[in-house]
């Protein structure tokens, strides 16, 4: 069947939203997307991410092969920022991109937040083949952001250890109360919390305790 401009318009959708870096434009087509924001153009397709950054003299290019990797679109709390993360083998994740909404309480800013939410929904849909059925959330700011993935039967938390560049898997919490703690070069340590689990946050330390107060695991957030 011959191609036509009408068919091409159906095959590709366009979404725009204001961000702190300027207007973000998402071109969404089957098995291919292109995101333009600020001086960067992100293209995802054929299991590859291509990034072109326009410099003062020339453009810089880099590529990330997604073979065996996973992508997640996360919404940050409480800022509402939209981000894209990649998880490679080894249990580490890297934050690739962040879209911060324009701050304000006037009608224009509120409509901008709505537009960014719509763009985020389409971006999540475009990345669905890479997410393994998870929903991603992001907490924190700067270099100490925490990524949480919610699956049907468990939650996985990634946080940046001290002296490490990227966040790593630090704990998994299952619906039956079991928690799994990764150990370097060893199998996960699994602790059954069948009678319930209490999570206590004190400063930068998170403790997992049984109802009788016995601590079975703890994690100190860096920074």
PyMOL commands that set and color helices and strands:
alter all, ss='L'
color gray80, all
select helices_A, chain A and resi 5-11+107-126+128-130
alter helices_A, ss='H'
color red, helices_A
select strands_A, chain A and resi 12-19+22-29+32-37+40-45+48-54+59-65+70-77+82-87+93-99+135-139+146-150+154-159+168-174+179-183+186-191+198-202+205-209+215-220
alter strands_A, ss='S'
color yellow, strands_A
deselect
rebuild
show_as cartoon
